[in-house]
Amino acid sequence: MTETQAKVAPKASLARRILLRIFWFLVVALIVGTTFKFITDCSNKATGPAGFERGLLHGALMPGALPNLIIGRDVSIYAVVNTGRMYKLGYTMGVNGCGMIFFGIFFWRVNRWRKRVQGK
């Protein structure tokens, strides 16, 4: 009696994996940059000085300005006309909240990779 074995697909080459990661990074950067530009344009249309809510939004979107700045688009990441302390408080909370989410996901993935390597 013969047994049939399932064939395991070969892993993608290192070069192909790197190219795919670069491709997806650029796609995500394009989406983030376009979304950022749209949201900041809508946010800057509001009249009057920027308050806590717009500060929170600007702070959360500030890290997303990088793709636009790299390709040469000048985007505003801080409202010059603001209410003062409340705007700055919102801006600071937005930057810190965005950083907490980004670095939380990053360290969660690093921890997952470390567990996978130690498990082998």
Phi, psi and omega in degrees: 000128181263144178257142176258138179244143177283136179275137179270130179292138180292148178291149178294148181295158182299318180298319180294319178297320179295315178298321178295319178295319178296316179302310182292327175298316179293322177297313180295320179298320178296316179295315180297315180298316179294315178297317179301312180300317180296314182293319180291324176298316178294321181292323183281351177282343180295143180267159179087170181291148180286134180253203184300315184297314179292328175296318178298316179295313180297321178294319180292328182272348184305314178296336179284356180286340185304311180301322179291319180293325180296319182273002172100004176280132177270114180242145179272130180244009180205132179276120181291319178270102182221175183274002177097236187301319182294321177296314181295324176295315177297318179299314180297318179294323178295315179297314181293321178295318178295317178296321179297318179294312182299308183288333175296315178294318180300311182289331175296317179293319178298318179296320178297317178297318181297317179296323180293320179292319180291332180285343183281000000 
